[in-house]
Amino acid sequence: MLEEILAYNKRFVDSKEYEFFITDKYPNKQVAVLTCMDTRLSTMLSAAMGLANGDAKIIKNAGALVSHPFGSTMRSLLVAVYDLNVTEIFVVGHDDCGAGSLNADTMMAKMTARGISQDTFMTLKGAGVDLRNWLAPFDNVEEAVQQTVANIKGHPLMPTGVVVHGLVMKPDTGALRLIVRDPDATTD
């Protein structure tokens, strides 16, 4: 796959196809979107939200979750707010999300099958890492979106005035349903 990607990239650069995508690091619409890494959302999400290249900072992870207040997802959102002029954040989960059906025991069995030793699991447990909790699924996508919005909005380093909404997308149609409308949002 690497060789295929590199060959395509050379053609892409040589033909100057990149010119269509030229923008700067600041999102045109001062928006950040936290969404899932599901492949069905790769192009569909921006299209369904009417976002063009350069309009928004898109942050993806499994489940569109902020599961740790000082993890990389929250760090990325804070960078977007403080360094990239983001004033509005959209948390967009989706129906039929794989993160909602994770099974910690199954995942740990797959890890073992790929060479992760029981000693490693024991070391992590001794360091206070609860893998079963860390790999636990969420029960309800709407509740997961609500919790993530609350985690972002209530973060001690998130300034007041940043608007945070929560939505859920149908990955087969792109339809969005509103779960949380930030009461601080102004309507025009």
C-alpha positions in Angstrom: 0.0 0.0 0.0 2.9 2.4 0.8 4.2 2.2 -2.8 0.8 2.8 -4.2 0.2 5.9 -2.0 3.7 7.3 -2.8 3.2 6.8 -6.6 -0.3 8.5 -6.4 1.2 11.3 -4.4 3.9 12.0 -6.9 1.2 12.3 -9.7 -0.9 14.5 -7.4 1.9 16.9 -6.7 3.3 16.9 -10.3 -0.1 17.7 -11.7 -0.6 20.4 -9.0 -3.9 19.0 -7.8 -3.0 20.4 -4.4 -3.9 23.9 -5.6 -7.6 23.1 -5.1 -6.9 22.5 -1.4 -4.7 25.5 -0.6 -5.8 27.3 2.6 -4.1 28.3 5.9 -4.2 26.7 9.3 -7.0 28.9 10.6 -10.5 27.4 10.0 -12.5 29.8 7.8 -15.7 29.2 9.9 -13.9 29.2 13.3 -15.3 25.7 13.9 -13.9 22.5 15.3 -15.6 19.2 14.8 -15.0 16.2 17.0 -16.2 13.1 15.3 -15.6 9.4 15.0 -12.9 7.8 12.9 -15.4 5.6 11.1 -14.6 5.4 7.4 -18.2 6.2 6.4 -17.8 9.7 7.8 -14.5 10.5 6.0 -16.0 12.5 3.2 -19.7 12.3 4.1 -19.5 14.3 7.3 -18.0 17.5 5.8 -20.5 17.3 2.8 -23.4 16.7 5.1 -22.4 19.7 7.3 -21.7 22.0 4.3 -18.0 22.3 5.2 -15.4 22.9 2.6 -11.7 22.3 2.9 -10.3 24.9 5.3 -13.6 25.6 7.0 -13.1 23.5 10.2 -10.6 21.7 12.3 -11.7 18.0 12.2 -10.6 15.9 15.1 -11.3 12.1 15.0 -11.1 9.3 17.4 -13.0 6.1 18.2 -16.5 7.1 19.2 -16.0 10.9 19.1 -15.4 10.9 22.8 -13.5 13.0 25.3 -12.8 10.2 27.7 -9.9 11.9 29.6 -9.8 15.5 30.5 -6.1 15.8 29.7 -5.8 13.4 26.8 -4.9 14.2 23.2 -8.4 14.9 22.1 -9.0 17.6 24.7 -5.6 19.0 24.0 -6.4 19.3 20.3 -9.7 21.1 21.1 -7.9 23.6 23.4 -5.2 24.2 20.8 -8.0 24.9 18.3 -9.7 27.4 20.6 -6.6 29.2 21.9 -4.3 29.1 18.9 -6.6 28.7 15.9 -9.5 31.0 16.8 -12.2 28.3 17.1 -15.3 29.7 18.8 -17.7 26.8 18.2 -17.3 23.1 18.6 -19.5 20.4 17.2 -19.4 16.9 18.7 -20.7 14.5 16.1 -21.3 10.9 17.0 -23.1 8.5 14.6 -25.5 5.6 14.6 -24.1 2.1 14.3 -20.8 3.1 15.9 -18.3 0.4 16.6 -17.1 2.1 19.8 -20.6 1.4 21.2 -20.1 -2.4 20.8 -16.5 -2.8 21.9 -15.8 -5.8 24.1 -12.7 -5.3 26.3 -12.2 -9.1 26.8 -12.3 -9.7 23.0 -9.9 -6.8 22.4 -7.5 -8.0 25.0 -7.7 -11.5 23.5 -6.8 -10.0 20.1 -3.9 -8.2 21.8 -2.6 -11.4 23.3 -2.9 -13.2 19.9 -0.7 -10.4 18.4 2.0 -10.8 21.0 1.0 -8.6 24.0 2.0 -10.6 27.1 0.1 -11.1 30.3 3.1 -9.4 32.0 2.3 -6.2 30.1 -1.3 -6.4 31.2 -0.2 -6.9 34.8 2.3 -4.0 34.6 -0.5 -1.7 33.3 -2.8 -2.9 36.0 -0.1 -2.2 38.6 0.3 1.3 37.2 -3.4 1.9 37.8 -4.6 1.3 34.2 -8.0 -0.4 34.2 -8.0 -1.8 30.6 -11.5 -3.2 30.9 -12.8 0.3 31.8 -10.6 2.0 29.2 -11.9 -0.3 26.4 -15.5 -0.3 27.6 -18.2 0.5 25.0 -20.8 3.3 25.5 -24.3 2.1 25.9 -26.1 4.9 24.0 -24.7 7.2 21.3 -26.9 10.1 22.4 -25.8 9.9 26.0 -22.1 9.5 24.8 -22.5 12.8 22.8 -24.2 14.5 25.8 -21.4 13.4 28.1 -18.6 14.5 25.7 -20.3 17.9 25.3 -20.4 18.3 29.1 -16.8 17.2 29.4 -15.7 19.9 26.9 -18.0 22.6 28.1 -17.0 22.0 31.8 -13.3 21.6 31.2 -11.4 23.9 33.6 -9.2 25.3 30.7 -12.1 25.9 28.3 -12.9 29.6 28.3 -16.5 30.8 28.6 -18.1 31.8 25.4 -17.0 28.8 23.4 -20.2 27.2 22.1 -20.4 23.4 22.1 -23.1 21.5 20.4 -23.8 17.7 20.1 -25.2 15.9 17.1 -25.6 12.3 15.9 -25.3 11.4 12.2 -26.9 8.6 10.2 -23.9 7.3 8.3 -25.9 5.9 5.4 -27.7 9.2 4.6 -25.7 12.0 6.3 -28.8 13.1 8.2 -28.0 14.9 11.5 -30.1 15.0 14.6 -29.5 17.6 17.3 -28.8 16.2 20.7 -27.4 19.2 22.5 -27.8 22.9 21.5 -25.5 25.1 23.5 -27.7 27.6 25.3 -24.9 30.2 24.9 -25.2 30.1 21.1 -26.5 33.1 19.4 -29.1 32.6 16.6 -29.1 34.9 13.6 
